[in-house]
Amino acid sequence: MSNAYRTSVATVAALAASILAASPALAFDASKLGQGGSLSLSDISSLIDQSAQLKSEVAAALTAAHKTADDIICGGNRFPSQWVNLGGMRAAPYTCNFITKWLSLNATVTVSGPGGKVYDTITPDAMKNADKVTETKPTWKWSTTEPN
């Protein structure tokens, strides 16, 4: 094998590695957890607070409904008990009932473990070692009918 070929292969490999390292991890798809669970709107306030517009819209909806965040019930995806450290936790997407309208709230979900290892899919290793769920970049939609 020539030195030029080795250099070329090494350059391509280095380039591919740098692209992969710079690429964000894929989001965890919590809808594949297979279980749902309820929680109050106040339980997801940290996600809502990430967007000034969403926070304002939620405040207006609470005022219109004469309710507090603790009064509004949402549904989310629930980590089953097989997830050693996360069993029972909820993750986006969420659906919240504001009496006269519904909020569908989604986010980028990241599941991680010791040393910051990110788990993109449901695996035995993820279920055993993951210990943190982070939700960022909220997106939402309001509707007057219950979302599917």
N, C-alpha and C positions, 0 to 999 in steps of 0.2 A: 504494500500500500504506500503511495507516495506521500511525502510530507504535505504537499499542497492539498491532497484529498483529506488527510487527517485534520489539517487546519480548517478546511471547509466544513467538515462534519462537526468539529468542535465548535465552530462559530454558529452553525445552525442549532446545535444542541443548547448552547448558551443563550441564544436568542429565544428559543422556545421556553426555556426555563424562566427567563426574565419576564416573558409575556404571561406565563402561568402564575408566577409569583405576584405580578402586578394586578392580575384579574381578581375581582372580588369573588368571595365564595358564593356559591349558589345559596339561595334562601332555603330554609327548611320548610317543607310543605306540611304544616300542622293538620291540614284537612285529612291527611292519611292516617292520623292517629286512631280513627275509628270510634271515638267516643266524644260525646258532647257534655257540657256542664254549664251550669248557670253561675253568674256572678253579678255583682252590682256595678253600675257605671263607675262608681267611685273607685272600684278595684282596677280600672284601666285608665285612671286619670293621668298617669305618667305618659301614656301613649297620646292621649288627647292633648296634653300640654305641649307636645312637640310641635304643634301647628297653632299659631295665633288665630288663624281663620277657623279651624275646627273648634278650638276652645270657645271662640265667640259664638259660633253657631250652636254648640251644645248648651251654652249658657242661655241663649235666647230660647231654645226649645224647652229647657227646664223651667224658665220663667213662664212661658206660654202654657205649660202643662201644670203649673203650680206644684212642682215636685223638686226634690233634691236628688243629687247623684246617687244617694243611698236607696232612693225609692225606685229607680229605673233598673229593671232586670235585663241583663244581656246574656246571650248564649255564646259560648266559645268552644274551641276544641280542647279536650281534656287529655292530659298525659295519663295513661293507665298505670296501675300499680307496678307493672313490670319495669317501669322506669324508676330505678332504685332511688335516685335523688330528686326526681321531678314529678313523681306520681301525684296526681291530683291538681297539678298546675294547669292553668288555662293558657291558650295561645290564639292569636288571630288566625282567621277572621272572626269578627264578632258581629252579632246582630242584636240591636237594642230596641226595646219597645218603649216609645215615648207617648203612649196612649193614642194620639191621633196621627202619629207618623213613626216611621222606622228608620234607624240608622244602621247602615251596613258599613263596618269599619274593618279595613284590612291593614296589614303592615308587612314589612320585611322581617321575618322571624329568623333569628340566629340561635342555634343550640350549640353550647360549647361545654368544655370540660377542663380538667386540669391542664395547666400550661397554655390555656387559650385554644386548645384543639377544637376545631369547628366540625360539627357533624351535620352533613347535608341531607342524610337519609336515615331511615330507621334501620338500625343494625343492632345485633347483640352488644357490640362494644359501646354504641351510643346509649343504649338502655342501661348499661351497667355504670358508665363513667360520666355521662353528661350531668352537669350540675348547675347550669345557668341558661336561662332563656332571655333573650334580648329582643325587643320589638322596636323598630325604627321606621321612618318614612311612612307615616300614616296616609292612607288614601280612604276616601269615604264617599258615600252616596246616600241621599235621603229619599224615602219613598212613602207613599200613603198606604201602601199595601205591604203585607208581610213578605219579605224576600224568601225565595225558595232555599 
